[in-house]
Amino acid sequence: MEKILLTISREYGSGGRKIGMALAAELGIPYYNDEIRTLTAQKSGLSEDFIAKSAENLPNTFLHNLNYSAYSSYDSISFYDIPVTDKLFLAQSEVIKELAAGGSCIIVGRCADFVLRDEPGLVKVFIWGETEDRVRYAVENYELSPEKAADRLKKIDKSRTNYYKYYTNRQWENINNFDLVINSSFTGIDGAVAIIKTMLETKGV
């Protein structure tokens, strides 16, 4: 099998995590999600908890353009050059590129579709779902009440939208950013996995 780098962006409660894990198991390739946070913590020296919360506390900057080309590597950044959130994003981006360099894999979230945009073999997938289905998924999988699930859905989707916009200057839910957009309310987990596999097969993977 030729090298394939598959990124999954997903709305909260759409089952994107399960879809990625199931697909990785069927294809026999690595799946990366929370592992990226651990590796970024090791690279940056900051705690995983701080990294997890940083996406929810971005500076209130209307226009933001992080110039990646200005830095040869994360290690070349001095402590006072840029905000810590940008440092973390650069460290995380290096981790993602290192994982991708290791061979075929599936990476969930973290603007990976943007970070790896120039990599050959990149396939970008976005998973969404109907609100009521996502609330139900959160209740069943995260042990939340329907009210808390609905609130968390709005909060996390907004956080992901802002994070993506802040670091890519793109709209997170713009279908033009992706090769495949799947409504998991319609397909279910297994159906989404089957669709992605079929797409990969048509691409010769």
SVG drawing of the C-alpha trace seen along z (x, -y; Angstrom):
<svg xmlns="http://www.w3.org/2000/svg" viewBox="-32 -42 49 46">
<polyline fill="none" stroke="black" stroke-width="0.4" points="0.0,0.0 1.3,-3.4 1.7,-6.0 -1.6,-7.6 -2.0,-10.5 -5.6,-10.8 -6.7,-13.7 -10.1,-13.7 -11.8,-17.0 -15.0,-16.5 -17.9,-18.2 -18.2,-17.2 -20.3,-14.1 -20.2,-13.1 -18.2,-10.0 -15.0,-11.2 -12.8,-9.6 -14.5,-6.2 -14.4,-6.4 -10.7,-7.2 -9.9,-4.3 -12.0,-1.8 -10.5,-2.8 -7.0,-2.7 -7.6,0.9 -9.0,2.0 -6.2,0.5 -3.5,1.6 -2.0,-1.9 -1.3,-4.1 -4.0,-6.4 -3.0,-9.6 -5.1,-11.8 -4.4,-12.3 -0.9,-10.9 -0.1,-14.2 -0.7,-16.2 1.6,-13.9 4.4,-14.3 3.8,-18.1 4.2,-18.3 7.5,-16.5 8.7,-18.8 7.6,-22.0 8.2,-21.2 4.6,-22.3 2.0,-20.2 -0.6,-18.3 -3.4,-20.0 -2.1,-23.4 -1.9,-22.3 -5.4,-20.9 -6.7,-24.2 -4.7,-26.5 -7.1,-26.1 -9.9,-27.5 -7.9,-30.6 -6.6,-32.0 -5.8,-35.8 -8.7,-37.9 -7.0,-38.9 -9.2,-39.7 -6.5,-39.0 -3.8,-36.5 -1.2,-35.1 1.5,-32.9 4.5,-33.0 5.7,-29.4 8.4,-30.1 10.1,-32.5 11.2,-29.6 13.3,-26.7 12.1,-24.6 10.4,-24.9 13.8,-24.9 14.8,-28.0 12.2,-30.1 13.4,-32.3 11.2,-32.5 10.1,-36.1 9.5,-35.9 5.9,-34.9 2.9,-34.1 3.0,-30.7 -0.1,-29.6 1.8,-30.0 4.8,-28.2 2.6,-25.3 1.0,-25.3 4.4,-25.2 5.6,-22.4 2.4,-20.5 2.8,-21.0 6.4,-19.6 5.0,-16.6 2.4,-16.1 4.9,-16.3 7.2,-13.9 4.4,-11.4 3.5,-11.8 7.1,-11.3 7.1,-7.9 4.6,-6.5 0.8,-6.0 -1.3,-7.2 -4.6,-8.8 -4.5,-12.0 -7.6,-13.5 -8.0,-17.3 -5.4,-19.8 -5.5,-21.5 -3.6,-18.5 -5.2,-19.0 -3.6,-22.5 -0.3,-21.5 0.2,-18.6 -1.4,-20.5 1.7,-20.1 2.3,-16.4 1.7,-13.9 -0.9,-11.3 -2.9,-13.6 -6.7,-12.9 -8.8,-15.3 -12.1,-14.2 -14.7,-16.2 -17.3,-14.4 -20.5,-16.2 -23.9,-15.1 -27.3,-16.4 -27.4,-18.2 -29.9,-15.9 -27.8,-12.8 -24.6,-14.4 -26.2,-15.3 -27.4,-11.7 -23.9,-10.4 -22.4,-12.6 -24.9,-11.4 -24.2,-7.8 -20.4,-8.0 -19.4,-10.8 -21.9,-10.2 -23.4,-13.7 -27.0,-14.8 -28.7,-16.0 -28.5,-19.6 -24.8,-19.4 -24.2,-17.6 -25.9,-20.3 -23.9,-23.0 -20.7,-21.2 -21.4,-20.6 -21.8,-24.4 -18.7,-25.2 -16.4,-22.7 -17.6,-23.4 -17.1,-27.1 -13.6,-26.4 -12.6,-24.3 -14.0,-26.9 -12.0,-29.7 -8.8,-27.6 -8.9,-26.6 -9.6,-30.2 -6.9,-31.6 -4.1,-29.3 -5.2,-28.7 -7.2,-31.8 -9.8,-29.4 -13.4,-28.6 -13.4,-25.2 -16.8,-24.1 -16.0,-25.1 -16.4,-22.0 -13.8,-23.3 -11.1,-22.6 -11.8,-18.8 -11.8,-15.9 -14.7,-14.2 -17.5,-15.4 -19.6,-12.8 -22.9,-13.1 -22.4,-10.4 -26.1,-10.8 -26.9,-9.3 -24.0,-6.8 -23.4,-5.7 -19.8,-4.8 -19.5,-1.6 -21.0,-3.3 -18.6,-6.2 -15.6,-3.8 -16.9,-2.0 -17.2,-5.2 -13.7,-6.4 -12.3,-2.9 -14.1,-3.0 -12.8,-6.5 -9.2,-5.3 -9.7,-2.3 -10.8,-4.5 -7.6,-6.6 -5.6,-3.4 -4.7,-3.0"/>
</svg>
